[in-house]
């Protein structure tokens, strides 16, 4: 199985709310699917980022 790793993904405050973050996640998801990846794991301690990922349809499987 192919592996995909991204260490950091974020956007500057001035770009928030313009669809750039969603576009980045969609592009990364498309690439991962083409490479045969079946799962995407996100890790964040930022509540705003968690809300953003939830909005995109990701679900939590664990919280610390």
Buried (B, 14 or more C-beta within 10 A) or exposed (E): EEEBEEEEEEBEEEEEEEEEBEEBBEEBBEEBEEEEBEEBEBEEEEEEBBEBBEEEEBEEEEEE
